[in-house]
Amino acid sequence: MKGLGQRLKTLRKERRLTLVEVSQKTGIDQATLSRMENGKMTGTLDSHMKLAEVFGIRLPELYEQVVEKLQEAKDKLVRQKIETFTHSSGAVAELLTTAVLQKKMMPVLLKLKAKAHTETEEYSPVTERFVYVLKGSAEATIGREKSALKDGSSLYFNAGIPHSFRNSGKAECWILSVITPSSL
């Protein structure tokens, strides 16, 4: 259990206890306690209950920061799995979810450098697209119509119509895009 060893060491030191003292109070071998604190072993539920009692906390409190660290590690893995597509035109599309083909919608963060543009896209006729400009300004071309978009602007349209986006400003533009049903 990642982070448990550090949590045990912190609790022990906060209470100004040595490994020998904790060993005597819990009946857990000093070497075992050391291995637990150094992340070499996790220990048993029984040992965790004894340690929680010696530290004067409830068992769930022993795991509080451990659960947070596990969630952080999980979030980091998810962020690492986010796929990014970079286009030579200066457009970058970041998929904001994993396993996109198993989802009903596909959230994408579209980043357009100054004067950058996307390629023209056209999905199946039943596909819908929602875009929201997070920062900057852009021009959306949907079929033959052009729409100016700025911070806070949104657009909802049939993604089966050929469409593209172009950064119309001098600063980078970020657009949140959601396509449903999900398709690549």
N, C-alpha and C positions, 0 to 999 in steps of 0.2 A: 504494500500500500504506500504509494509515493507520498512523501511528506510526513508520514507518521513518526519516523525516527527523529526528525528535527523538532516536531511537536513535543515528543517525549523529553528530549533534551532541554527544550525551552521551559517546559513545566517544571522539570527537576531543578534547573538552575534558578528559576523564579522563587522556588521554595527553599533555596540554599541547602539542597540535599546532595550528598555524594552518591555515586553508584553503590558503594558499600552500604550506605544507610537505606537506600531504596531496596536493595537486595535483602537486607535484614527484615525490613517491614513487610515485604511482599512474599518472601520465600523464593523469589526468582533468582537464579544464579547470576552473579555479577557479570560474567562473560556474556551470558544471554542478553542481559540488559544493554551491554555495550554494543553487541551486534544489532540489536533492535534500534538503538539510537543512531548507528552508522548505516542503517538501511540494508544491512546484510541479511536480516530476517525480520518478519513482521510480528512474530509471537502468536499466541493463541487468544481466543476470546477470554478464557479464564485469566490469562496474564494481563490482558487489557483491563478487565474488571478490577483486578487487584491494584493495578497502577492508578486507575481513576480514583479508587478509594483512598490510596495514599496521598494523591495530589489534591484530594478534597473536591473533586468534580464528579458530575454524572458522566456515565459512559458516552452518551452522545456528544458531550462537550469535548471529549478526547479527540473526536473525529472532525470537529467543526472545520478547522483550517485545512485538514486533509481533504475533505470533500471539495472545498474551494479550490485547492491545488489541482485535484483531479479534473474539475470542471475547466480550469484554466488550460490544462494540458489538452483536454478534449477540444476546447475552442481553438487552440493553436493548431491542432491537427486539421480541423475543419478549414481554417484559414489557409493552411498550406495546400489543401486539396482544391481550393478555388481556382478554376481554370481562367486563364487570361488569353485573349486573342488580340494580337497587335497587328494593325494594318499599316502598310507603307504610307498611307495618306495622313498618318498622325492620329488615327483613331484607335482607342483601346477599349475592348469590351471585357468586363470581368463578370463571370457568372457568380451570382451571390448565393448559390446553393449547390449542393452536390447531387449526384444521381438525378440529374435534371429530366431525363426521359421517363422517370417514374413519378414525376410531379405533374400537377394540373396547370401550373403556370411557371414561367421562367423569369425570375428577376435578374436584371443585368444592370451593372453600373457602366455607363458609356462615358468615357473620358475623351474629349476632343481638344487637342492642342490648338493654339491660335491658327486660324485659317484651315484647320483640318476638316475632313469630311468622311462620312461612311460610304461604303459602296451601296448601290441601290439594292434593296432587299424586297423580296416578295414571297410571302408564305401562302399556305393553302387558303382558299376563300373563306373558311370558317374561323380563321385566326384573327384575334383582336389584339391590339397593342395600346398600352397606356404609357405615356411618358410624362415625367415631371422634372423640370429643370431645377437642380439643386443649387448650382452657381453658374454664372456666366450667361451668355446668350447664344442662341442658335437659330438656324432657319430650317424648318422641316419642309421637305417637298413630298407631297403625297399625291401621286398621279401628276396632274398638271398644276395643282394648287400649292402655293407656298404660304407658310405661316411663320411669323416671327415669334420666337419664344425667348423669354428672359427669366431671371430668378423668380421662382414661384409659379411659373406658367405650366399648364398641363395640357395634354392633348390625348384624346381617345379616338382611335380610328380602326378601320378594317385593314389589317396587315396583309390581306390578300392583294391589296393595291400596291404597286411598286412605290417604294418610299426611301428617302435618305435624309441624313442630317448633316448640316454644315455649321461649323463654328463661325458666327458672324462677328465675333468680338476679337479683342487683342489679348485676352486672358483665357486660360484654360476653362472649358465648359464641362460640367458634370451633369449627366442626365440619368435619372433613374428610369428604367424601362421594364415593363412587365408584359410578357407575351403569354396569351392563353389561347388554345391549349399549347403546352410546351412543345417546341420543335426546334431543331437545329438546321 
